[in-house]
Every structure is written in C-alpha cells, then in structure tokens.
Amino acid sequence: MSRGGVRLVVEDPLEVDAVYELVIGDTPEASPRQGKVVWVRDEADGQICGIAFLDSDEGAPPPAASDPSAAQEP
C-alpha cells in the first residue's frame, strides 16, 4: 500500500479499468476510497492487481519485479 494505491491478491477476477470502492482496515475510522484497476497478473489461485486511488495524484504500485512480462516504470 502507498499513498497512490495498493497491490492486492484476489480470488475473483478483476478487469483493468474497473472502479471499486475499497475500505482498507476494519476500524471505525476506515473510510471508503474509490480505486481503479490499472494492471492484473493471473496466478494459479487468483490474481495480483494494482489499484490506483482515484483521489490521489500518486501512481499505482508497479507489478512485482519478479514478473518478466511486467512493465517497468521509467
């Protein structure tokens, strides 16, 4: 997790460009944030995905460095 987004492991497939409401944490102070799926990587037991928070100017977290097909940030 960063100011600009979060990397998640999910069981159900997500589509790039889909927008979701995310609540991170389980405290009463946790408030929902809008996030857009910016990348996905299929795994045997689900997906790893990058979500960019729509209320932030920061970028989304990059794909894992161990993925040779992952795009590298400049």
C-alpha positions as CSV (number, residue, x, y, z in Angstrom):
1,M,0.0,0.0,0.0
2,S,1.1,3.5,-0.8
3,R,-0.4,7.0,-0.9
4,G,-1.3,6.4,-4.6
5,G,-2.7,2.9,-4.5
6,V,-2.5,-0.7,-3.3
7,R,-1.4,-4.1,-4.7
8,L,-3.9,-6.8,-3.9
9,V,-4.2,-10.5,-4.1
10,V,-7.7,-11.5,-5.1
11,E,-9.5,-14.8,-5.8
12,D,-12.2,-13.5,-8.1
13,P,-11.0,-12.0,-11.4
14,L,-10.9,-8.2,-11.8
15,E,-10.8,-6.3,-15.1
16,V,-8.4,-3.5,-15.9
17,D,-10.2,-0.1,-15.8
18,A,-12.9,-1.3,-13.4
19,V,-13.6,1.0,-10.5
20,Y,-14.3,-0.3,-7.0
21,E,-14.9,1.2,-3.6
22,L,-12.3,0.0,-1.2
23,V,-12.2,0.0,2.6
24,I,-8.7,-0.7,4.0
25,G,-8.8,-1.7,7.6
26,D,-11.5,-2.7,10.0
27,T,-11.6,0.2,12.4
28,P,-14.4,2.7,12.6
29,E,-12.0,5.4,11.2
30,A,-11.6,3.4,8.0
31,S,-13.3,5.3,5.2
32,P,-14.1,4.1,1.7
33,R,-11.9,5.2,-1.2
34,Q,-12.5,4.8,-4.9
35,G,-9.9,2.8,-6.8
36,K,-9.3,1.9,-10.4
37,V,-7.7,-1.4,-11.5
38,V,-4.6,-0.4,-13.5
39,W,-3.0,-3.8,-14.0
40,V,-3.6,-7.5,-13.3
41,R,-1.5,-10.6,-13.3
42,D,-3.1,-14.0,-13.3
43,E,-1.8,-16.5,-10.8
44,A,-2.8,-20.2,-10.3
45,D,-5.0,-19.3,-7.3
46,G,-6.3,-15.9,-8.4
47,Q,-4.9,-12.6,-9.5
48,I,-2.5,-10.0,-8.2
49,C,-3.6,-6.5,-9.2
50,G,-2.6,-2.9,-8.9
51,I,-5.3,-0.4,-7.8
52,A,-4.8,3.3,-8.2
53,F,-6.7,5.5,-5.7
54,L,-8.8,8.0,-7.7
55,D,-8.5,10.7,-5.0
56,S,-4.7,10.7,-5.2
57,D,-2.1,12.3,-7.6
58,E,0.3,9.4,-7.0
59,G,0.7,6.5,-9.4
60,A,-0.4,2.9,-8.8
61,P,2.1,0.4,-7.4
62,P,4.1,-1.3,-10.1
63,P,3.8,-5.1,-10.8
64,A,6.1,-7.4,-8.9
65,A,9.7,-7.2,-10.2
66,S,9.8,-11.0,-10.5
67,D,7.3,-10.9,-13.3
68,P,9.4,-10.7,-16.6
69,S,6.4,-9.5,-18.6
70,A,5.6,-6.7,-16.1
71,A,6.0,-3.2,-17.4
72,Q,8.9,-1.3,-15.8
73,E,8.4,2.3,-14.6
74,P,10.8,4.8,-16.0
